[in-house]
Amino acid sequence: MSENRDTAIAWKYHEATKHSYWSVRTSAHVLDWENQPLPFKIYPELEVLPLPREVPETGVSTFQALGERMPVPGPAADPIPVHPTMATLAHILFYSAGITKKKTYPGGDFFFRAAACAGALYPIEVYVVCADLPDLPAGVYHFSPADFGLRCLRVGDHRPVLAAAAAYEPSLLWAPLVLVYTAISWRSAWKYRARAYRYHFWDCGMILANALAAATAWRLPHKVILGFQDDVVNHLVGVDGEREMSLALLALGQTAHPLSISREIPELPKVTWAVVPLSREEVPYPLIQEMHAASRLRSAAEVEAWRARAFVRRESEPRASLIPLDPIPPSALPDEPVESVIRRRASTRRFARKPISFSELSTILEYGTRGFPCDALDGQLNDLYVNAHAVPPLAPGAYVVHRDRRALELLKSGDFRRDSRYLCLEQDLGGDASATVFFLADLQTILTHYGNRGYRLAQLEAGIIGGKFYLAAYALRRGATGLTFYDDDVTEFFSPHAEGKSAIFVMALGVAGPRPRW
């Protein structure tokens, strides 16, 4: 049996990293500010290849970027080649992982990025693997948001390595450009310890949500790839798979002809460029390394078998009458460009306890759950439960979203602001929001189908949906923020409907109040 099929490891990790009322009160963990990791990966020996600072804008509205479904790279796509230019690449990188705001505090400047990130710790790194593009030679590059440039790690077209690592997934045979997303665990674990592994996928999903919207705005075929041989991808971009680990691939664009590749993965030398240490020392969290190692795929055959196990999850049958969602008609939606919305976006720090309309909530749910092209998902793994606090004319209460039916089902009526606040680690944001959306998943079924790697999928999907919620909410001039939670208490609150499910993520939506001065 492969490691990935030994799902006891995923359950061990999940149980060990749960939050509870008592766990947060008995923790002795304190932040060591003198040892805080650098938020940027720095290669001191490599010259920077600057990306265009004057990033072009598409003018495409946020809801068009969220709602339109593009083809995936492959033989069925438009036969006309769609090659990203360096300017297009700069746009996608800037609006997904670039620095969009700078704030000056007594301790110095702090740089905020395009996508939301737990604790603003920014563990996700982005690598570019490309053929010859206009103004950019074929190679493997690291993207540096600090100086908005690329640094070449390998020269030449290494897309065949990625294609072979992913068992020749068709999109990787036809895409001229692939983005590789990795996580540097210590950046998040410094604050969140072993639970940080969950956050890696939320943070990666947030970046992917922006990248998918940007790719759609440019009308680029695209597809997310989650099935690949981890060790091969890690070696290609020069990471060890323990301190820094590959999480996802994003294929972009369309070539006229597929790659000509052999069935052998070429031998490549190790990337040996020096990297500036993140901090004085790094504290190991073996649970993270154990969980990630146990969810690796080690051969093309294992990748193929894993991908073949993708399943369409059926929603549960309603047990009560349904309330149809009432999204804003497309003709009445705000037409603010996606670029402007991303530049404005921030994580709401305080909600005003004012209502949002049911049409606004419906619009956010509608555009956030339309799915995304992916090699391993056909449907949605996470179920969404909503505590509606102030969403007229929807009555206050706890609801479950029936995505396929585009409707809500009332589970129980009442004012659950206090409950939502408690469930969200006793944070005011959870109770002050107009609506608090809880993501829960049937991990037993997911792990049975996907093995330990299914844990990655559930967390990443939640991050992508959450990232889309951010964009939709801000396009409506509303606020949003991601939150953590008391795991078992969330399941208990929504039971018996949620019995057997596991809490994955939380998004709070509402009217933003004045931001705190701190």
KELO-418618 format. One record per residue (C-alpha): residue number from 1; residue in one letter; chain; x, y, z. Coordinates in Angstrom, 2 decimals, always signed. Example, Ala and Ser with C-alpha at 12.3 -4.5 7.8 and 13.67 -1.06 7.14 Angstrom:
BEGIN
seq type mol px py pz
1 A A +12.30 -4.50 +7.80
2 S A +13.67 -1.06 +7.14
//
This chain:
BEGIN
seq type mol px py pz
1 M A +0.00 +0.00 +0.00
2 S A +1.34 +3.43 -0.92
3 E A +1.82 +6.05 +1.76
4 N A -0.99 +8.09 +0.23
5 R A -3.48 +5.31 +0.93
6 D A -2.56 +5.11 +4.63
7 T A -5.16 +7.68 +5.65
8 A A -4.52 +7.16 +9.34
9 I A -1.79 +9.77 +8.88
10 A A -4.23 +12.40 +7.62
11 W A -6.58 +11.69 +10.52
12 K A -3.67 +11.87 +12.96
13 Y A -2.68 +15.28 +11.60
14 H A -6.25 +16.57 +11.51
15 E A -7.05 +15.54 +15.07
16 A A -3.73 +16.83 +16.43
17 T A -4.21 +20.29 +14.90
18 K A -7.79 +20.93 +15.97
19 H A -8.63 +24.03 +17.96
20 S A -10.86 +23.77 +21.00
21 Y A -11.92 +26.07 +23.83
22 W A -9.31 +24.46 +26.07
23 S A -6.50 +24.01 +23.55
24 V A -6.19 +27.74 +22.90
25 R A -6.20 +28.44 +26.64
26 T A -3.60 +25.86 +27.61
27 S A -1.16 +26.58 +24.79
28 A A +2.18 +27.92 +25.97
29 H A +3.11 +29.19 +22.50
30 V A +4.26 +32.81 +22.26
31 L A +5.51 +34.68 +19.21
32 D A +9.26 +35.17 +19.06
33 W A +9.42 +38.51 +17.28
34 E A +13.21 +38.41 +17.16
35 N A +12.97 +35.23 +15.09
36 Q A +10.15 +36.19 +12.72
37 P A +10.82 +34.77 +9.22
38 L A +11.50 +37.01 +6.25
39 P A +8.42 +37.30 +4.02
40 F A +10.54 +37.15 +0.85
41 K A +12.77 +34.46 -0.67
42 I A +16.05 +36.07 -1.70
43 Y A +18.65 +34.61 -4.08
44 P A +21.66 +36.95 -3.51
45 E A +23.74 +35.46 -6.35
46 L A +21.14 +35.85 -9.11
47 E A +20.45 +38.93 -11.20
48 V A +16.89 +40.12 -11.41
49 L A +15.00 +40.18 -14.70
50 P A +12.60 +43.07 -14.09
51 L A +8.96 +42.59 -14.96
52 P A +7.13 +45.54 -16.54
53 R A +6.09 +47.97 -13.81
54 E A +3.39 +49.47 -15.99
55 V A +1.15 +46.44 -15.73
56 P A -1.55 +46.48 -18.42
57 E A -5.19 +46.29 -17.40
58 T A -7.91 +44.31 -19.10
59 G A -10.88 +46.43 -18.05
60 V A -12.88 +43.21 -17.59
61 S A -15.37 +43.39 -14.73
62 T A -14.84 +41.30 -11.63
63 F A -18.04 +39.34 -12.11
64 Q A -17.17 +38.57 -15.72
65 A A -13.73 +37.38 -14.58
66 L A -15.37 +35.21 -11.90
67 G A -18.30 +33.98 -13.94
68 E A -16.98 +33.18 -17.40
69 R A -15.64 +29.68 -17.97
70 M A -12.59 +29.50 -20.22
71 P A -11.45 +26.40 -22.13
72 V A -8.58 +24.37 -20.75
73 P A -5.29 +24.06 -22.65
74 G A -5.50 +21.08 -24.97
75 P A -6.52 +19.75 -28.36
76 A A -10.16 +20.76 -27.83
77 A A -9.29 +24.39 -27.15
78 D A -9.31 +27.14 -29.77
79 P A -6.72 +26.11 -32.39
80 I A -5.41 +29.66 -32.50
81 P A -2.36 +29.78 -30.19
82 V A -2.72 +31.99 -27.12
83 H A +0.76 +32.78 -25.84
84 P A +1.03 +34.96 -22.73
85 T A +3.44 +37.85 -23.20
86 M A +5.79 +39.09 -20.51
87 A A +3.28 +41.87 -19.85
88 T A +0.47 +39.33 -19.44
89 L A +2.61 +37.28 -17.08
90 A A +3.46 +40.42 -15.10
91 H A -0.27 +41.18 -14.80
92 I A -1.15 +37.71 -13.53
93 L A +1.73 +37.67 -11.04
94 F A +1.04 +41.19 -9.78
95 Y A -2.69 +40.73 -9.31
96 S A -2.32 +37.34 -7.63
97 A A +0.94 +37.49 -5.64
98 G A +2.29 +41.01 -6.03
99 I A +2.58 +43.84 -3.50
100 T A -0.44 +46.14 -3.75
101 K A -0.17 +48.22 -0.56
102 K A +2.51 +49.52 +1.78
103 K A +1.86 +50.71 +5.33
104 T A +4.37 +52.32 +7.62
105 Y A +4.35 +51.33 +11.29
106 P A +6.71 +52.33 +14.13
107 G A +8.70 +49.16 +13.48
108 G A +9.05 +49.82 +9.75
109 D A +7.22 +49.31 +6.49
110 F A +4.82 +46.42 +5.95
111 F A +3.90 +45.22 +2.48
112 F A +0.47 +43.75 +1.75
113 R A -0.16 +41.56 -1.25
114 A A -2.90 +41.09 -3.81
115 A A -4.44 +37.99 -2.21
116 A A -5.48 +37.46 +1.38
117 C A -3.13 +35.47 +3.60
118 A A -3.51 +34.14 +7.15
119 G A -1.64 +36.45 +9.47
120 A A -0.10 +38.28 +6.47
121 L A +2.81 +35.82 +6.73
122 Y A +2.94 +35.00 +2.99
123 P A +4.30 +31.42 +2.88
124 I A +3.48 +30.90 -0.82
125 E A +6.18 +31.20 -3.48
126 V A +5.55 +31.22 -7.24
127 Y A +7.81 +29.74 -9.91
128 V A +7.46 +30.19 -13.67
129 V A +8.18 +27.31 -16.07
130 C A +7.82 +28.41 -19.68
131 A A +8.63 +27.92 -23.33
132 D A +10.07 +30.85 -25.26
133 L A +7.57 +33.67 -24.78
134 P A +7.64 +37.15 -26.28
135 D A +10.38 +38.99 -24.31
136 L A +11.03 +35.99 -22.02
137 P A +13.37 +33.10 -22.90
138 A A +12.38 +29.57 -21.95
139 G A +13.42 +28.67 -18.43
140 V A +12.51 +28.05 -14.81
141 Y A +12.20 +31.30 -12.87
142 H A +11.44 +32.35 -9.31
143 F A +9.04 +35.27 -8.94
144 S A +10.14 +37.89 -6.43
145 P A +7.36 +40.24 -5.29
146 A A +9.90 +42.30 -3.32
147 D A +11.44 +43.82 -6.46
148 F A +8.80 +42.57 -8.92
149 G A +11.11 +40.51 -11.04
150 L A +12.15 +37.03 -12.07
151 R A +15.36 +35.16 -11.32
152 C A +16.40 +32.36 -13.63
153 L A +17.05 +29.05 -11.86
154 R A +17.32 +26.89 -14.99
155 V A +17.76 +27.79 -18.67
156 G A +15.71 +26.06 -21.35
157 D A +12.25 +24.59 -21.82
158 H A +11.53 +22.27 -18.90
159 R A +7.80 +21.90 -19.46
160 P A +8.34 +18.24 -20.48
161 V A +9.50 +17.56 -16.91
162 L A +6.24 +18.92 -15.50
163 A A +4.20 +17.03 -18.08
164 A A +5.94 +13.77 -17.21
165 A A +5.60 +14.47 -13.47
166 A A +1.84 +14.86 -13.97
167 A A +1.51 +11.65 -16.01
168 Y A +1.11 +13.66 -19.23
169 E A -1.97 +15.56 -18.15
170 P A -3.11 +17.06 -21.50
171 S A -3.14 +20.70 -20.39
172 L A +0.57 +20.49 -19.56
173 L A +1.29 +19.25 -23.09
174 W A -0.39 +22.27 -24.65
175 A A +0.27 +25.17 -22.25
176 P A +3.27 +27.43 -23.04
177 L A +3.41 +28.61 -19.42
178 V A +3.00 +26.86 -16.07
179 L A +3.05 +28.44 -12.62
180 V A +4.27 +26.26 -9.76
181 Y A +3.05 +27.18 -6.27
182 T A +5.06 +26.15 -3.21
183 A A +4.83 +26.83 +0.53
184 I A +7.67 +27.68 +2.89
185 S A +6.27 +26.12 +6.05
186 W A +8.27 +28.05 +8.63
187 R A +6.75 +31.39 +7.59
188 S A +3.32 +30.24 +8.80
189 A A +4.42 +27.75 +11.46
190 W A +6.23 +30.57 +13.29
191 K A +2.76 +31.71 +14.38
192 Y A +0.37 +28.84 +13.72
193 R A +2.67 +25.87 +14.50
194 A A +1.59 +22.51 +13.06
195 R A -1.85 +23.82 +12.07
196 A A -0.01 +25.99 +9.51
197 Y A -0.17 +23.15 +6.98
198 R A -3.90 +23.76 +6.61
199 Y A -3.22 +27.46 +6.11
200 H A -0.74 +26.77 +3.29
201 F A -3.60 +25.55 +1.14
202 W A -5.97 +28.36 +2.12
203 D A -3.28 +30.89 +1.23
204 C A -2.42 +29.12 -2.02
205 G A -6.12 +28.94 -2.89
206 M A -6.53 +32.67 -2.35
207 I A -3.68 +33.37 -4.78
208 L A -5.10 +30.89 -7.28
209 A A -8.53 +32.56 -7.12
210 N A -6.94 +35.84 -8.20
211 A A -4.77 +34.15 -10.84
212 L A -7.80 +32.35 -12.30
213 A A -9.73 +35.63 -12.46
214 A A -6.78 +37.36 -14.14
215 A A -6.35 +34.52 -16.63
216 T A -10.05 +34.69 -17.48
217 A A -9.82 +38.45 -17.93
218 W A -7.03 +37.82 -20.47
219 R A -9.08 +35.01 -22.06
220 L A -6.26 +32.56 -21.44
221 P A -7.09 +28.86 -21.37
222 H A -6.11 +27.54 -17.95
223 K A -6.29 +24.54 -15.63
224 V A -5.24 +23.75 -12.07
225 I A -3.18 +20.57 -11.73
226 L A -3.03 +18.81 -8.35
227 G A -1.90 +15.33 -9.42
228 F A +1.87 +15.17 -9.91
229 Q A +4.98 +13.45 -8.64
230 D A +6.00 +15.73 -5.81
231 D A +9.69 +14.89 -5.80
232 V A +10.06 +15.64 -9.52
233 V A +8.37 +19.04 -9.30
234 N A +10.28 +19.93 -6.14
235 H A +13.59 +19.06 -7.80
236 L A +12.75 +21.08 -10.91
237 V A +12.17 +24.32 -8.97
238 G A +14.94 +23.63 -6.48
239 V A +13.08 +22.98 -3.23
240 D A +13.54 +20.13 -0.77
241 G A +9.90 +19.08 -0.25
242 E A +10.19 +19.48 +3.52
243 R A +11.05 +23.07 +4.37
244 E A +9.50 +24.21 +1.08
245 M A +7.03 +22.03 -0.78
246 S A +5.12 +22.10 -4.07
247 L A +1.34 +22.43 -3.70
248 A A -0.23 +23.10 -7.11
249 L A +0.41 +23.83 -10.78
250 L A -1.48 +26.26 -13.02
251 A A -1.27 +25.67 -16.79
252 L A -1.79 +28.87 -18.82
253 G A -2.24 +29.57 -22.52
254 Q A -2.50 +27.45 -25.64
255 T A +0.10 +26.34 -28.17
256 A A -0.56 +25.28 -31.75
257 H A +0.97 +21.85 -31.19
258 P A +1.52 +19.66 -28.12
259 L A +4.92 +18.99 -26.62
260 S A +7.01 +16.25 -28.13
261 I A +8.25 +14.35 -25.13
262 S A +9.81 +11.06 -24.25
263 R A +8.53 +8.79 -21.52
264 E A +11.68 +9.31 -19.49
265 I A +12.08 +12.20 -17.07
266 P A +15.46 +13.75 -17.89
267 E A +18.16 +13.86 -15.24
268 L A +18.62 +17.42 -14.04
269 P A +21.34 +18.79 -11.78
270 K A +20.32 +20.11 -8.39
271 V A +19.55 +23.81 -8.07
272 T A +22.34 +25.08 -5.82
273 W A +21.85 +28.85 -5.75
274 A A +22.28 +30.28 -2.26
275 V A +19.18 +31.57 -0.45
276 V A +19.18 +34.08 +2.41
277 P A +18.09 +32.38 +5.69
278 L A +14.54 +33.21 +6.74
279 S A +15.41 +33.81 +10.39
280 R A +17.95 +33.04 +13.09
281 E A +16.60 +29.51 +13.46
282 E A +13.66 +27.45 +12.23
283 V A +11.56 +25.44 +14.66
284 P A +10.63 +22.05 +13.13
285 Y A +7.05 +20.78 +13.23
286 P A +7.32 +17.07 +12.34
287 L A +3.54 +16.72 +11.93
288 I A +3.71 +18.96 +8.86
289 Q A +6.51 +17.00 +7.24
290 E A +4.82 +13.68 +8.06
291 M A +1.48 +14.79 +6.63
292 H A +2.97 +16.20 +3.46
293 A A +5.23 +13.20 +2.86
294 A A +2.30 +10.83 +3.35
295 S A +0.28 +12.63 +0.67
296 R A +2.98 +12.50 -2.02
297 L A +2.58 +10.67 -5.32
298 R A +5.77 +8.86 -6.28
299 S A +5.29 +7.57 -9.83
300 A A +3.42 +8.32 -13.04
301 A A +1.37 +5.17 -12.49
302 E A +0.36 +6.37 -9.03
303 V A -0.58 +9.79 -10.44
304 E A -2.76 +8.19 -13.13
305 A A -4.47 +5.90 -10.64
306 W A -5.02 +8.77 -8.22
307 R A -6.52 +11.03 -10.87
308 A A -8.82 +8.24 -12.04
309 R A -10.38 +8.14 -8.57
310 A A -11.84 +11.64 -8.92
311 F A -15.53 +11.48 -8.14
312 V A -18.64 +13.57 -8.42
313 R A -20.00 +14.06 -4.92
314 R A -23.74 +14.13 -4.69
315 E A -25.37 +16.70 -2.47
316 S A -27.64 +15.48 +0.29
317 E A -31.36 +15.57 -0.35
318 P A -33.18 +18.53 +1.22
319 R A -35.08 +17.74 +4.39
320 A A -37.15 +20.93 +4.29
321 S A -38.44 +23.40 +1.73
322 L A -35.79 +25.33 -0.17
323 I A -35.26 +29.07 -0.48
324 P A -33.96 +29.84 -4.00
325 L A -30.93 +32.09 -4.22
326 D A -31.71 +35.49 -5.68
327 P A -28.50 +36.81 -7.24
328 I A -28.30 +40.26 -8.78
329 P A -29.04 +40.05 -12.53
330 P A -25.87 +40.26 -14.67
331 S A -27.07 +43.50 -16.28
332 A A -27.28 +45.15 -12.84
333 L A -23.95 +43.97 -11.45
334 P A -21.20 +46.52 -10.81
335 D A -18.79 +46.74 -13.74
336 E A -15.69 +47.75 -11.77
337 P A -12.63 +46.13 -13.39
338 V A -11.13 +43.17 -11.59
339 E A -7.80 +45.02 -11.29
340 S A -9.39 +47.86 -9.34
341 V A -11.19 +45.47 -7.00
342 I A -7.99 +43.52 -6.27
343 R A -6.11 +46.72 -5.49
344 R A -8.88 +47.77 -3.06
345 R A -9.29 +44.36 -1.45
346 A A -8.21 +43.91 +2.13
347 S A -9.23 +41.63 +4.96
348 T A -11.97 +43.36 +6.91
349 R A -10.78 +44.07 +10.46
350 R A -14.14 +45.19 +11.84
351 F A -17.75 +44.73 +10.73
352 A A -20.39 +47.41 +11.28
353 R A -23.24 +45.02 +12.24
354 K A -25.25 +46.39 +9.34
355 P A -27.23 +44.26 +6.89
356 I A -26.38 +43.11 +3.41
357 S A -29.24 +42.09 +1.14
358 F A -30.14 +38.51 +0.33
359 S A -29.41 +39.33 -3.30
360 E A -25.88 +40.37 -2.35
361 L A -25.29 +37.20 -0.35
362 S A -26.77 +35.14 -3.19
363 T A -24.44 +36.83 -5.68
364 I A -21.36 +36.11 -3.56
365 L A -22.39 +32.46 -3.14
366 E A -23.27 +32.13 -6.82
367 Y A -20.01 +33.52 -8.20
368 G A -17.85 +31.93 -5.53
369 T A -19.01 +28.37 -6.17
370 R A -19.03 +28.08 -9.94
371 G A -16.04 +25.76 -9.81
372 F A -12.71 +25.92 -11.60
373 P A -10.99 +23.70 -14.17
374 C A -8.95 +21.07 -12.35
375 D A -7.52 +17.65 -13.10
376 A A -8.77 +16.10 -9.88
377 L A -12.10 +17.72 -9.04
378 D A -15.49 +17.38 -10.68
379 G A -17.86 +19.12 -8.36
380 Q A -17.35 +20.61 -4.92
381 L A -15.84 +18.84 -1.92
382 N A -16.83 +21.42 +0.69
383 D A -20.38 +21.94 +1.89
384 L A -21.27 +25.51 +2.83
385 Y A -23.29 +26.35 +5.92
386 V A -24.42 +29.92 +6.53
387 N A -25.33 +31.67 +9.73
388 A A -27.38 +34.59 +8.44
389 H A -27.39 +37.42 +10.98
390 A A -28.58 +40.42 +8.96
391 V A -29.48 +39.44 +5.40
392 P A -33.00 +40.78 +4.76
393 P A -35.44 +39.53 +3.73
394 L A -33.84 +36.19 +4.71
395 A A -34.84 +35.30 +8.26
396 P A -31.95 +35.02 +10.75
397 G A -30.90 +31.43 +11.18
398 A A -28.55 +28.62 +10.22
399 Y A -28.75 +27.36 +6.64
400 V A -27.05 +24.85 +4.36
401 V A -26.31 +25.78 +0.75
402 H A -27.57 +23.39 -1.94
403 R A -25.18 +24.44 -4.67
404 D A -26.65 +22.30 -7.45
405 R A -30.15 +23.54 -6.68
406 R A -28.94 +27.13 -6.16
407 A A -30.91 +27.32 -2.94
408 L A -30.68 +27.46 +0.85
409 E A -32.28 +25.08 +3.32
410 L A -33.14 +26.36 +6.79
411 L A -31.69 +24.14 +9.53
412 K A -32.75 +26.20 +12.54
413 S A -34.10 +29.69 +13.13
414 G A -32.68 +32.24 +15.51
415 D A -30.11 +34.91 +16.20
416 F A -26.77 +33.09 +16.18
417 R A -24.37 +36.02 +16.38
418 R A -23.03 +34.89 +19.77
419 D A -22.67 +31.34 +18.50
420 S A -20.82 +32.45 +15.38
421 R A -18.48 +34.61 +17.42
422 Y A -17.69 +31.68 +19.70
423 L A -17.24 +29.21 +16.83
424 C A -14.75 +31.57 +15.15
425 L A -12.29 +31.33 +18.04
426 E A -14.30 +33.95 +19.96
427 Q A -13.40 +36.64 +17.44
428 D A -15.85 +39.53 +17.11
429 L A -15.60 +39.35 +13.33
430 G A -17.48 +36.04 +13.32
431 G A -20.47 +37.48 +15.16
432 D A -20.48 +41.03 +13.81
433 A A -20.63 +39.96 +10.16
434 S A -23.91 +40.03 +8.27
435 A A -23.37 +36.37 +7.37
436 T A -20.76 +33.83 +8.45
437 V A -20.08 +31.00 +6.01
438 F A -18.68 +27.74 +7.39
439 F A -16.98 +25.24 +5.09
440 L A -17.38 +21.58 +6.15
441 A A -16.33 +18.45 +4.30
442 D A -16.93 +14.72 +4.51
443 L A -13.27 +13.86 +5.01
444 Q A -14.01 +10.15 +5.38
445 T A -15.34 +9.95 +1.83
446 I A -12.71 +12.32 +0.45
447 L A -9.82 +10.38 +1.97
448 T A -11.31 +7.07 +0.84
449 H A -11.25 +8.29 -2.77
450 Y A -8.11 +10.42 -2.86
451 G A -6.03 +9.10 +0.02
452 N A -4.12 +11.57 +2.17
453 R A -3.80 +13.89 -0.82
454 G A -7.54 +14.46 -0.56
455 Y A -6.80 +16.50 +2.55
456 R A -4.84 +18.91 +0.38
457 L A -7.73 +19.12 -2.09
458 A A -10.37 +19.96 +0.51
459 Q A -8.24 +22.71 +2.03
460 L A -7.15 +24.18 -1.32
461 E A -10.68 +24.20 -2.72
462 A A -11.83 +26.08 +0.38
463 G A -9.11 +28.65 -0.21
464 I A -10.10 +29.14 -3.86
465 I A -13.79 +29.55 -2.99
466 G A -12.83 +31.91 -0.17
467 G A -10.69 +33.94 -2.56
468 K A -13.62 +34.26 -4.95
469 F A -15.84 +35.34 -2.06
470 Y A -13.36 +38.13 -1.33
471 L A -13.46 +39.37 -4.92
472 A A -17.25 +39.18 -5.22
473 A A -17.80 +40.87 -1.85
474 Y A -15.41 +43.73 -2.61
475 A A -16.89 +44.17 -6.09
476 L A -20.20 +44.77 -4.28
477 R A -18.45 +47.24 -1.93
478 R A -18.88 +44.84 +0.98
479 G A -16.33 +43.44 +3.40
480 A A -14.95 +39.94 +3.86
481 T A -12.40 +38.09 +5.93
482 G A -11.25 +34.53 +6.44
483 L A -11.31 +33.09 +9.95
484 T A -10.26 +30.05 +11.91
485 F A -12.51 +28.11 +14.26
486 Y A -13.16 +25.58 +17.01
487 D A -13.26 +22.44 +14.85
488 D A -15.58 +20.05 +16.66
489 D A -17.85 +22.80 +17.95
490 V A -18.58 +23.88 +14.36
491 T A -19.63 +20.36 +13.42
492 E A -21.76 +20.04 +16.54
493 F A -23.50 +23.37 +15.91
494 F A -24.66 +22.34 +12.43
495 S A -25.54 +18.77 +13.41
496 P A -27.43 +16.56 +12.91
497 H A -27.14 +17.78 +9.29
498 A A -23.33 +18.09 +9.51
499 E A -22.78 +14.93 +11.55
500 G A -19.62 +13.15 +10.41
501 K A -18.22 +16.20 +8.61
502 S A -15.10 +18.17 +9.48
503 A A -14.73 +21.94 +9.69
504 I A -12.37 +23.22 +6.99
505 F A -12.60 +27.03 +6.76
506 V A -14.73 +30.08 +7.57
507 M A -15.51 +33.28 +5.65
508 A A -17.29 +36.23 +7.26
509 L A -19.18 +38.64 +4.98
510 G A -20.76 +41.97 +5.74
511 V A -20.47 +45.74 +5.86
512 A A -17.00 +46.89 +6.80
513 G A -16.73 +49.18 +9.81
514 P A -13.97 +51.66 +10.62
515 R A -10.60 +49.91 +10.56
516 P A -8.78 +49.75 +13.90
517 R A -5.80 +52.08 +14.21
518 W A -3.46 +49.23 +15.14
//
